[in-house]
Amino acid sequence: MIAVCAHGFTDVGRRFRRNEDGFGIWTSDGLFAVCDGMGGCHGGDVATKVALTAVHEAFCAEPPPGG
């Protein structure tokens, strides 16, 4: 067996006011996802959340965080 430890961090950077990046860590399913925002385009943060939700629903057995 291989032990895996993971964490993630995003930063808004110097150019934008809103952080549009995101990540998902589902260690029990062996799945890790990174979503890069859309460079300040309207709704980039929403697109990231939708993408992470879709990945989770498609590939994970464990319930979503907070759900």
Beta strands, then each sheet from edge to edge (+ up, - down):
strand 1: 22-26
strand 2: 31-35
sheet 1: 1+ 2-
end
